[in-house]
Amino acid sequence: MCGIVGFVGNNQAAPILLNGLSKLEYRGYDSAGIAVRDGSGLAKVIKATGKLKNLSEKTDGGNTLSGTCGIGHTRWATHGAPSKTNAHPHVSGNCTGSGSGTVESDVVGVHNGIIENYQELKEKLSKYGYQFYSETDTEVVIKLVDYYYKKYNMGPIDALAKTMVRVRGSYALEVMFKDYPDEIYVARKDSPMIIGIADGETYVASDVPAILNYTRNVYYIGNHEMAKLTAGTAAFYNLDGDEIQKELVEITFSAESAEKGGYEHFMLKEIHEQPKVIKDTFHSYVTEKGIDFSNTGLTDEDMKSFSSIYIVACGSAWHVGMAAQYVFEDIADIPVRVELASEFRYRKMPLDKNGLVIVVSQSGETADTLAALRESKNRGLKTLAIVNVVGSSIAREADYVCYTLAGPEISVATTKAYSTQLIVAYLLAIKLAAVRGTINQEECEAYLSEIESISGKIEEIIAGDKERLQWFATKNANAHDVFFVGRGIDYAIGLEGSLKMKEISYIHSEAYAAGELKHGTISLIEDGTLVIGVATQNELYEKTVSNMVECKARGAYLMALTMAGHYAIEDTAEFVIYIPNIDEHFAGSLSVIPLQLLGYYISVARGLDVDKPRNLAKSVTVE
């Protein structure tokens, strides 16, 4: 969602703020703005709609703005339409314009999240003479900070604490006060925020890539916590205003890993990175002695105690769960339910008190998934998180944490995070099976050998099929509808392939369990409709091919995705991609690669913004 940055130090703030915002463009936005104080207390606020380059051009890359303390924001519209007036930063003063220019405002701030009771607060503040120039909840919360700051003649930390108690919702809040021109104050609830320190300067951001060029030493500010930031220092406080201590954490991946590295788009770079990050993730849990989850806090006794599993996630992470359930149930012989986090958190379903809730999230900040985790803990269930971001909210709050080693993923459409999440799920299933005695040592080693081979086989697919998929994508770039069909694990992979297609190419796409076609969906098939059949499961292969033939009889143009050896399928499908042979439990890790490449190349052929598709954001940190 929205991105926030902040800087206080010895260098000119504006260029640093703009650079940080450029690293957060992948999160999705429709407008941007920065505010800089020059030591006099006056704030210079500059806003622009559209791309970040519009804001940069207004300020000559930030060079026209003096001052060493500032904040910035990229906005993804929630309350109020995309406009210069609704863009952040917002000010506490009563303005007739858009709240930009040189302003003598006591409080200037930016905010990531949603304030649920902003209308109620707005009505209260109006009674005290506050006027509002925008339609945003952020302007309301900035003026609420101003209200408490002035009414009680208190310091910034106390004013923020009173504000946090009064508002409902989620927020990463970043404010500057006229009376404290060389300081930034921040507060957090649910929305992500990190603080970096280096060489006498301090940085704030909603995600790591924004500050990697400057420092890899960061603090993770916790829920319901605040901080006072000065040049090179950060002091943290709880809601009572008491100072609390935190330790610096070193970010292990480099700034270069968050750059394109010569690829045309981040998505293509991240597709190519999958062999390495899969290998890294695999070896972080597998040693010469076998699978080792001891660093996650998960013991063999814990595993023996679980009688069922709930996998809860959103988007592509939910698709990971859909594929993983077949592996858990078949290998570990344990019942699994896969739930959308946005539904799970509001359902009153009975839960097995001995069940394990596995939540999956790349960012570790997904709002619905975090809420589902908290609901599970409140109901007494153990929780395990599969996340990519160390120190994220989900990682901190789960009972057990399994980190993926995907590194920074910039493209909105996930590829390598999805693949590493699948690897962790496989390893959990195998370890669970070994502990529960449903597989023996020889079977365990055989499974691990197959998973270890995935990296090399993905390299084969990328090297051997990339150009053919690019040709096929160009030929089908003007498709109106695409249907993915498959059974079992193949259906789960079809779900992910369909999502990749629709989210970056804007082509209507759906995935269906192949056996459901004749229950209504086949009526949508007409001459030229592209149908992609995924058929890697031997027991289900003939049935899936039969369903594909039914589509072809109604005019469909067929693409098939299957394992090497099933060459007879070329008599049925017009275009075929073969993946290397592998144990069928893990075929999804291979079959998803051509579908990622297909979605990518169709988007490129249509001339679209692959990495930043319209209306989407990388991390969904609000409902």
C-alpha positions in Angstrom: 0.0 0.0 0.0 1.2 3.5 0.7 4.9 4.1 1.2 6.5 6.4 3.8 10.0 7.7 4.2 11.7 10.1 6.6 15.2 11.5 7.1 17.0 13.7 9.7 20.7 14.2 9.5 23.4 16.4 8.1 22.7 16.1 4.4 20.0 17.7 2.3 16.8 15.8 3.0 14.7 16.1 -0.2 16.9 14.1 -2.6 17.1 11.3 0.0 13.4 11.3 0.4 12.8 11.1 -3.3 15.3 8.3 -3.7 13.6 6.4 -0.9 10.2 6.9 -2.4 11.5 5.6 -5.7 12.4 2.3 -4.0 8.8 2.0 -2.7 7.0 2.6 -6.1 6.4 -1.2 -6.3 4.0 -0.9 -3.4 1.5 1.0 -5.6 0.5 4.7 -5.5 -1.4 7.4 -7.3 0.2 10.5 -5.9 3.3 11.6 -3.8 4.6 14.4 -1.7 7.4 15.5 0.6 7.7 18.0 3.4 11.0 19.5 4.6 11.9 21.8 7.5 14.9 24.0 7.2 15.5 24.8 10.9 13.3 27.8 11.0 10.2 25.8 11.8 8.6 26.5 8.4 7.7 23.5 6.4 7.9 23.3 2.6 5.3 20.9 1.3 5.3 19.8 -2.3 2.8 17.3 -3.8 2.0 15.9 -7.2 -0.4 13.4 -8.7 0.6 10.5 -10.9 4.1 9.1 -11.1 6.9 10.1 -8.8 8.8 11.8 -11.6 6.2 14.5 -11.5 7.1 15.3 -7.9 10.8 15.1 -8.7 10.5 17.5 -11.6 8.7 20.0 -9.4 11.8 20.1 -7.1 14.6 19.5 -9.6 15.2 16.1 -7.9 14.8 17.7 -4.5 17.7 20.1 -5.0 15.5 23.2 -4.8 14.4 22.3 -1.2 16.8 23.2 1.5 16.6 21.6 4.9 18.0 18.4 6.6 14.8 17.1 8.2 11.9 15.8 6.1 9.2 13.2 5.5 7.7 11.8 2.3 4.8 9.6 1.1 3.4 7.8 -1.9 -0.4 7.5 -1.6 -2.7 4.7 -2.7 -6.1 6.2 -2.4 -8.5 4.9 0.3 -10.4 7.9 1.7 -10.7 10.5 -1.0 -10.0 10.3 -4.7 -6.4 10.6 -6.1 -5.7 14.4 -6.2 -3.0 16.9 -5.2 -5.3 18.0 -2.3 -5.7 14.5 -0.9 -2.0 13.7 -1.4 0.3 13.6 1.7 1.9 15.2 3.6 -1.0 16.9 5.5 -0.8 19.9 7.8 -2.6 20.9 11.0 -3.3 24.5 10.0 -6.5 25.7 8.4 -5.7 25.9 4.7 -7.9 27.0 1.8 -5.7 25.3 -0.9 -4.2 21.8 -1.0 -2.0 22.1 2.1 1.1 22.6 0.0 3.7 25.3 -0.4 5.6 27.0 2.5 3.3 26.5 5.5 3.7 27.7 9.1 1.9 24.7 10.4 2.5 23.3 13.9 2.2 19.7 12.8 3.0 18.2 9.4 2.6 14.4 8.8 2.1 11.4 6.6 0.3 8.2 7.4 0.1 4.6 6.0 -3.1 2.8 7.0 -6.8 3.5 7.6 -8.3 5.4 10.5 -11.7 3.7 10.9 -13.3 6.4 13.2 -12.1 9.4 11.3 -15.6 10.8 10.7 -16.3 10.8 14.4 -13.0 12.5 15.1 -13.6 15.0 12.3 -16.9 16.1 13.8 -15.2 16.5 17.2 -12.4 18.6 15.8 -14.8 20.8 13.8 -16.4 21.8 17.1 -13.0 23.1 18.2 -12.5 25.3 15.1 -10.6 22.9 12.9 -11.3 23.2 9.2 -10.6 20.5 6.6 -9.3 21.0 3.1 -9.1 17.3 2.1 -11.3 14.2 2.1 -8.6 12.1 3.9 -8.5 10.3 7.2 -4.8 11.4 7.5 -5.6 15.1 7.7 -8.0 14.2 10.6 -5.3 12.4 12.5 -2.7 15.1 12.0 -5.1 17.7 13.4 -5.9 15.4 16.3 -2.2 15.3 17.2 -2.2 19.1 17.0 -5.3 19.3 19.2 -3.8 17.2 22.0 -0.4 18.9 21.6 -2.0 22.4 22.2 -4.8 21.5 24.6 -2.6 19.9 27.2 0.5 21.9 26.4 2.4 18.6 26.3 5.3 17.3 24.3 5.2 15.4 21.0 5.4 11.9 22.6 2.5 12.5 25.0 0.4 14.1 22.2 1.0 11.0 20.0 0.2 8.7 22.8 -3.2 10.4 23.4 -3.9 10.3 19.7 -3.1 6.5 19.5 -5.5 5.8 22.3 -8.2 7.8 20.6 -8.0 6.4 17.0 -9.2 3.1 15.8 -7.6 1.4 12.8 -4.1 0.8 11.5 -1.3 3.3 11.0 2.3 4.0 10.5 2.4 7.7 11.5 5.3 10.1 10.9 5.1 13.7 12.0 7.2 16.9 12.4 6.5 19.7 14.9 7.3 23.3 14.2 8.7 23.7 17.8 11.1 20.7 17.1 12.4 21.5 13.6 15.3 18.9 13.7 13.2 16.0 15.0 10.8 13.4 13.5 8.2 11.6 15.7 6.7 8.3 14.6 4.0 5.9 15.9 2.9 2.5 14.8 -0.1 0.1 15.0 -0.3 -2.8 12.5 1.2 -1.0 9.5 4.9 -1.6 8.8 7.7 0.7 9.7 11.5 0.5 10.1 14.1 2.9 11.4 17.7 2.9 10.2 20.8 4.5 11.7 24.1 5.3 10.0 26.9 7.9 10.3 25.0 10.3 12.4 21.9 10.2 10.3 18.5 8.6 10.8 16.1 7.1 8.2 12.4 6.0 8.4 10.6 3.8 5.8 7.7 1.4 5.4 10.0 -1.2 3.8 13.7 -2.1 3.7 14.5 -1.2 0.0 14.0 2.5 0.7 17.0 2.8 3.0 19.3 0.0 1.8 21.5 2.5 -0.1 22.2 4.2 3.2 22.2 1.6 6.0 21.6 -2.0 6.8 21.3 -1.4 10.6 17.6 -1.0 11.5 15.2 -0.9 14.4 11.8 -2.6 14.2 9.3 -0.4 16.0 6.6 -2.5 17.7 2.9 -2.3 17.8 1.6 0.6 19.9 5.0 2.1 20.1 6.4 5.5 19.4 9.9 7.0 18.7 11.7 10.3 18.7 14.2 10.5 15.9 17.1 13.0 15.7 20.3 12.9 13.6 21.9 9.6 14.3 19.7 8.6 17.3 16.3 6.9 18.0 14.5 6.8 21.3 11.5 4.5 21.7 8.5 4.8 24.0 5.5 2.7 25.0 1.9 4.1 25.3 2.6 5.2 28.8 5.4 7.4 27.5 8.1 5.3 29.2 11.3 4.9 27.2 12.0 1.3 26.1 15.2 -0.3 24.8 15.6 -1.9 21.4 18.4 -3.6 19.6 19.7 -2.8 16.2 19.2 -5.6 13.6 21.4 -6.0 10.5 19.7 -6.5 7.2 21.6 -9.3 5.5 20.7 -8.8 1.9 22.5 -6.0 -0.1 21.2 -2.9 -1.8 22.1 -4.5 -5.2 19.6 -7.3 -4.6 16.8 -4.7 -4.7 17.9 -3.4 -8.1 17.1 -4.7 -11.5 20.6 -5.9 -12.3 20.3 -5.5 -16.1 16.9 -7.1 -16.5 14.1 -5.1 -18.1 11.7 -5.6 -15.2 12.0 -6.7 -11.6 9.5 -9.6 -12.3 11.8 -11.1 -14.9 14.8 -10.7 -12.6 12.9 -12.4 -9.7 11.8 -15.3 -12.0 15.5 -15.9 -12.8 16.4 -15.7 -9.1 14.2 -18.6 -8.1 16.8 -21.4 -8.4 19.1 -19.6 -6.0 16.5 -18.5 -3.4 14.9 -22.0 -3.5 18.3 -23.5 -2.9 19.1 -21.0 -0.1 15.8 -21.7 1.6 16.1 -25.5 1.3 19.6 -25.5 2.9 18.5 -23.2 5.7 16.4 -26.1 7.0 18.1 -29.2 5.7 21.5 -30.4 7.0 23.4 -33.6 6.6 21.3 -35.0 9.5 18.0 -34.2 7.8 15.3 -31.5 8.3 16.1 -29.2 11.2 13.4 -26.8 12.4 15.0 -26.1 15.8 15.6 -22.5 15.0 11.9 -21.9 14.5 11.0 -23.0 18.0 9.1 -26.0 16.6 10.0 -29.4 18.3 9.2 -33.0 17.4 6.9 -33.2 20.5 5.0 -30.1 19.2 4.5 -31.8 15.8 3.2 -35.0 17.4 0.6 -33.0 19.3 -1.1 -31.5 16.2 -4.2 -33.3 15.1 -5.1 -31.0 12.2 -3.7 -28.0 10.2 -5.3 -24.8 9.1 -3.5 -22.9 6.4 -4.6 -19.2 6.3 -3.4 -16.7 3.8 -4.3 -14.2 1.0 -3.7 -14.1 -2.7 -0.7 -16.1 -4.0 0.1 -17.2 -0.4 -3.3 -18.8 -0.3 -2.5 -20.6 -3.5 0.6 -21.9 -1.7 -1.7 -23.3 0.9 -4.0 -24.8 -1.8 -1.0 -26.7 -3.3 0.5 -27.6 0.1 -2.7 -29.2 1.4 -2.3 -32.1 -1.0 1.3 -32.7 0.2 0.4 -32.5 3.9 -2.6 -34.8 3.6 -0.9 -37.4 1.3 2.5 -37.6 3.0 1.8 -36.7 6.6 -1.8 -38.1 6.7 -3.1 -35.1 8.6 -6.4 -33.3 7.8 -5.8 -29.8 6.3 -8.2 -26.8 5.7 -7.1 -23.9 3.6 -8.8 -20.6 4.4 -8.7 -17.1 3.0 -7.6 -14.9 5.8 -10.2 -12.3 5.0 -12.9 -14.9 5.5 -11.3 -16.9 8.3 -11.1 -13.8 10.6 -14.8 -13.2 10.5 -16.2 -16.7 10.5 -17.3 -18.3 13.7 -16.2 -21.8 12.6 -15.4 -24.4 15.3 -11.6 -25.0 15.5 -9.7 -28.1 16.6 -8.0 -27.0 19.9 -5.1 -29.3 19.0 -4.8 -27.8 15.5 -1.9 -25.8 14.1 -2.6 -22.6 12.2 -0.1 -21.9 9.5 -0.2 -18.3 8.2 1.7 -17.4 5.0 2.7 -13.9 4.1 5.6 -12.5 2.1 5.7 -9.2 3.9 4.6 -10.4 7.3 2.3 -7.4 7.5 -0.7 -8.6 5.5 -3.6 -7.1 7.5 -6.2 -9.9 7.2 -3.5 -12.6 7.8 -2.2 -10.8 10.9 -5.8 -10.5 12.2 -6.4 -14.2 11.6 -3.2 -15.1 13.4 -4.3 -13.0 16.4 -7.8 -14.6 16.4 -6.2 -18.0 16.3 -4.0 -17.2 19.3 -6.9 -15.8 21.2 -8.8 -19.1 20.7 -5.9 -21.0 22.1 -4.3 -22.5 18.9 -0.7 -22.7 18.2 0.4 -20.6 15.2 3.3 -21.0 12.7 4.3 -18.2 10.3 5.9 -18.6 6.9 7.3 -15.2 6.1 10.0 -13.5 4.2 10.7 -10.4 6.3 12.6 -10.8 9.5 11.1 -8.8 12.4 7.7 -8.3 10.7 4.5 -8.2 12.8 3.5 -11.7 11.9 7.0 -13.0 12.5 7.0 -11.4 16.0 3.6 -12.6 17.0 3.5 -16.2 15.8 4.5 -19.0 18.1 6.8 -20.5 15.5 8.5 -18.8 12.6 9.8 -20.2 9.3 11.7 -17.7 7.3 12.0 -17.9 3.5 15.2 -16.6 2.0 13.7 -15.0 -1.1 15.4 -11.6 -0.5 13.6 -8.4 -1.4 10.8 -8.9 -3.9 10.0 -5.7 -5.7 7.5 -6.7 -8.4 3.9 -6.6 -7.2 3.3 -10.0 -8.8 5.0 -12.5 -6.6 7.2 -15.2 -8.1 10.2 -16.1 -5.9 8.4 -15.5 -2.6 5.7 -17.9 -3.7 8.3 -20.5 -4.7 10.2 -20.3 -1.5 7.0 -20.5 0.5 6.2 -23.8 -1.3 9.6 -25.2 -0.4 9.1 -24.5 3.3 5.6 -26.1 3.2 7.1 -29.2 1.6 9.7 -29.5 4.3 7.1 -29.0 7.0 5.0 -31.8 5.5 7.9 -34.2 5.3 9.2 -33.4 8.8 5.6 -33.8 10.2 5.3 -37.2 8.3 8.7 -38.4 9.7 7.9 -37.4 13.2 4.4 -39.0 13.1 5.8 -42.2 11.5 3.8 -42.0 8.2 7.1 -42.2 6.2 10.4 -44.0 7.0 13.9 -42.6 6.8 14.5 -43.9 3.3 11.3 -42.2 2.0 12.2 -39.0 3.8 15.6 -38.9 2.1 14.1 -39.7 -1.3 11.7 -36.8 -0.9 14.5 -34.4 0.1 16.5 -35.5 -2.9 13.6 -34.6 -5.2 13.1 -31.2 -3.6 16.8 -30.5 -3.8 16.6 -31.1 -7.5 14.0 -28.4 -8.0 16.5 -25.5 -8.4 18.4 -27.2 -11.3 15.2 -28.2 -13.0 13.9 -24.6 -12.9 17.1 -23.5 -14.6 16.4 -26.0 -17.3 12.8 -24.7 -17.8 13.9 -21.1 -18.0 16.8 -21.8 -20.4 14.8 -24.2 -22.6 11.3 -22.7 -22.8 11.7 -18.9 -22.3 11.8 -18.1 -26.0 9.0 -20.5 -26.9 6.8 -18.9 -24.2 7.6 -15.4 -25.4 6.5 -16.4 -29.0 3.3 -18.0 -27.7 2.6 -14.9 -25.5 3.0 -12.6 -28.4 0.6 -14.7 -30.4 -2.0 -14.6 -27.6 -1.5 -11.1 -26.3 -5.0 -10.0 -27.5 -6.9 -12.8 -25.9 -10.1 -11.8 -24.1 -10.5 -14.8 -21.9 -8.1 -17.5 -20.6 -9.1 -20.5 -18.6 -6.8 -22.7 -16.6 -7.9 -26.3 -15.9 -6.4 -29.1 -13.8 -7.0 -31.5 -11.0 -5.5 -31.8 -7.6 -2.1 -30.0 -7.3 -2.5 -29.0 -11.0 -5.7 -27.1 -10.1 -3.9 -25.3 -7.3 -1.1 -24.3 -9.7 -3.7 -23.2 -12.2 -5.0 -20.8 -9.6 -1.6 -19.1 -9.4 -1.1 -19.1 -13.1 -4.5 -17.5 -13.6 -3.7 -14.8 -11.0 -0.4 -14.0 -12.7 -2.2 -13.7 -16.0 -5.0 -11.4 -14.8 -3.1 -9.1 -12.5 -0.3 -8.1 -14.9 -1.9 -8.5 -18.3 -5.5 -7.3 -17.4 -6.9 -10.3 -19.4 -9.9 -11.9 -17.8 -8.6 -15.3 -16.6 -10.1 -18.0 -14.4 -8.9 -21.3 -13.0 -11.3 -24.2 -12.6 -11.0 -27.7 -11.3 -11.2 -29.6 -14.6 -14.0 -31.9 -13.3 -16.2 -28.9 -12.7 -16.2 -27.8 -16.4 -19.5 -29.5 -17.2 -21.2 -28.0 -14.2 -21.5 -24.7 -16.0 -18.1 -23.3 -16.9 -17.9 -25.0 -20.3 -20.7 -22.8 -21.6 -18.1 -20.0 -21.7 -15.9 -21.8 -24.2 -16.2 -20.6 -27.7 -14.1 -20.4 -30.9 -10.5 -19.3 -30.1 -10.8 -19.2 -26.3 -7.4 -20.0 -24.8 -7.6 -23.0 -22.4 -4.4 -24.0 -20.5 -4.5 -27.5 -19.2 -2.1 -28.4 -16.4 -1.6 -32.2 -16.2 1.4 -33.4 -14.2 -0.4 -35.9 -11.9 -0.3 -39.4 -13.5 -3.5 -40.7 -11.8 -5.4 -37.7 -13.0 -3.6 -37.1 -16.4 -6.1 -38.9 -18.6 -9.1 -37.3 -16.9 -7.6 -33.8 -17.4 -6.8 -34.5 -21.0 -10.4 -35.7 -21.5 -11.6 -32.4 -20.1 -9.3 -30.5 -22.5 -10.7 -32.4 -25.4 -14.2 -31.4 -24.4 -13.1 -27.8 -24.5 -11.4 -28.3 -27.9 -14.6 -29.7 -29.3 -16.2 -26.4 -28.5 -13.6 -24.3 -30.3 -11.0 -23.8 -27.6 -7.3 -23.2 -28.5 -5.3 -25.5 -26.2 -2.0 -25.1 -24.4 -0.9 -28.1 -22.3 1.6 -28.2 -19.4 2.8 -31.7 -18.5 5.8 -33.8 -17.6 8.3 -35.0 -20.1 7.2 -38.3 -21.6 3.5 -37.5 -22.2 4.3 -36.7 -25.8 0.9 -38.0 -27.1 -0.7 -34.8 -25.8 0.7 -33.1 -28.8 -2.2 -34.7 -30.8 -4.6 -32.8 -28.6 -3.0 -29.4 -27.7 -1.7 -26.8 -30.2 1.1 -25.8 -27.9 2.8 -27.9 -25.2 5.4 -27.2 -22.5 7.1 -30.1 -20.8 8.6 -29.9 -17.3 11.4 -32.2 -16.2 10.3 -35.4 -14.4 10.0 -35.1 -10.6 8.0 -36.6 -7.8 4.4 -35.5 -8.4 4.0 -34.0 -4.9 6.5 -31.3 -6.0 5.6 -30.8 -9.6 3.9 -27.5 -8.8 7.2 -25.9 -8.2 8.2 -26.6 -11.8 4.9 -26.1 -13.6 4.4 -22.7 -12.1 7.5 -21.3 -13.8 6.2 -21.4 -17.4 2.9 -19.8 -16.1 4.9 -17.0 -14.5 6.8 -16.5 -17.8 3.7 -16.6 -19.8 2.0 -13.9 -17.7 5.1 -11.8 -17.9 5.5 -12.0 -21.6 1.9 -11.3 -22.4 2.0 -8.2 -20.2 5.2 -7.1 -22.0 3.6 -7.7 -25.4 0.6 -5.6 -24.4 2.9 -2.7 -23.4 1.9 -2.7 -19.8 3.7 -1.7 -16.6 4.7 -5.2 -15.5 6.1 -4.4 -12.1 3.4 -2.0 -11.0 0.0 -3.2 -12.3 -2.8 -0.7 -12.0 -4.8 -0.6 -8.7 -2.6 -3.1 -7.0 -0.1 -2.8 -4.2 2.7 -5.2 -3.0 1.7 -5.4 0.6 -2.0 -5.2 1.6 -1.7 -3.7 5.0 -5.3 -2.4 5.3 -8.6 -4.2 4.7 
